[in-house]
C-alpha cells in the first residue's frame, strides 16, 4: 500500500521502516551511554551533558546517508548483491561523518566508547529490523488486493506488471471483470464470472480496490450503479492512470487521456513554491560552486592537456515554456564529435568520448558548470533534463504530451535521472517522459529533496553514465 506524502507516493511500509529506524538511531545514543557507564555512579554519565542534541545529529546524519544509498527504496531486496554492501557502507560513512562532526563541534563531543556501542547496537537492530521488513514485504498478506474492471490492452498492462516483477509489486492481482461484447486480451484464468455483481466478487475475494480499466466509458460500460455500491461498501475505486502513477512512480502514456490530466490533482503552481525553490537553488549553487572549485579547476587542466579544443562548451537546449538557452558543460568528447553538423544521441562506449571525458561523465563532473545556469535562472537543481531543439522537434512528433515536460524549469538532476538509465533513443525518451510527467504533476520541495538524496547514489556508483 502507498500513502501520499506531500503529493509524492511513498510505500507505507517504507515510511514505517524509516520512522522505526529514526527512533532506533535516536535511542541508540541513550542505550550506548547507559551500557558504557553500567555500574558507575550517576556523575560519570552526567559528564556527557545533554544527550538529545547528539542523538538528533546522529539520527539526521544516518537518515540522510541511508537515503542517499538507496536504502529506503521500496524495491530493495536482501538477495541483491549490492544490498549488503550498501548497508555496511552506509554505517561506515555514517560513523566517519558523525565522528568528524562530534570532534569539530566540542559541544557535541561524545566518548569513543559510547559512540562505538551506539553504532554497534544501531547496526545490529537495524539489520534485524530490515530482515523482518523485507520478508513481510514479500508476503501476500501485506499487499493490496485489486480487481480490474476491463480487459483491453490498457488493463492488460496490469497483468504484465504483476507478472514481470511479482516481488516488486505492492499489490496482488485478483482478476479481471469483463462485461458486454469486448475483445479480451487477458488470460482466461484471470477472468471473473461475468454474471456476478462486482460487489459480490469483491466480498468473496477480499478485494481492497477496484481499478477502472475500461477505455469506452459511455453506453453503460462503467456500470456506475455497481461501482457506487462498491464505494458504499468502503472499497476504493481508482482510475487506471492514477493506479499506474501510484504503483510505478510515473505517468503511463498508454493509459493517459486529456480528461484525466484536466481533472486530476496536481500540475499546480504557487508563488511561494517558486520563491522557495529559487532561494534553495541559489543558496546551494553558490555553496556547491565554492566546494567543487578545486575539482573544476583540475578537470579544466586535464581536459586541456588531453585534447585540443575549449574546456567548456555551450549547447543550445530548450528550457521552461520552450524558451531556448545555452547549457554549460565540461567538454567530454573530441572537439569534432559532431563534425557533420547533425546532432547525435550519445551511445554506450561512444568512441567520441575522451579518456578524461569518460571519467568525468561517470562521476557527473561534466555537469558541474551547469551550476552557473542555475544561478542565472535558466535551470533549477531538480527538474527534467533539458533537451536539444533538434531532438525536441523530433520527439514532439513521435511522443504524445512531450511538450508537457517544459511546464517546469529543467534541472541538473531529475526524477527520470534517478529512476531510469541514460536515454539514447526515441523509446528511451518516451520512457523518461513518463517520469518527467510525474515530476511536473507532483513536484514539491519534499520530492526535490528525495531526488537530490537519490542522486548521491547515482553519482557514487555511476549509474546510467555514458
Secondary structure, 3 states (H helix, E strand, C coil): CEEEECCEEEEHHHHHHHHHHHHHHHHHHHHHHHHHCCCCCHHHHHCCCCCHHHHHHHHHHHHHHHHHCCCCCCCCCCCCHHHHHHHHHHHHHHHHHHHHHHHHCHHHCCCHHHHHHHHHHHHHHHHHHHHHHHHHHHCHHHCEEEEEECCCHHHHHHHHHHHHCCCCCCEEEEEEECCCCCCCCCCHHHECCCCCCHHHHHHHCCCCEEEECCCCCCCCCCCHHHHHHHHHCCCEEEEHHHHHHHHHCCCCHHHCCHHHHHHCCCCCCCHHHHHHHHHHHHHHHHHHHHHHHHHHHHHHHHHHHHCCCCCEEEEEEECHHHCEEEEEEECCECCCCCCCCCCCCCCCCCCCECHHHHHHHHCCHHHCCHHHHHHHCCCEEECCCCCCHHHHHHHHHHCCCHHHHHHCCCEEECHHHHHCCCCCCHHHHHHHHHHHHHHHHHCCHHHHHHHHHHHHHHHHHCCCCC
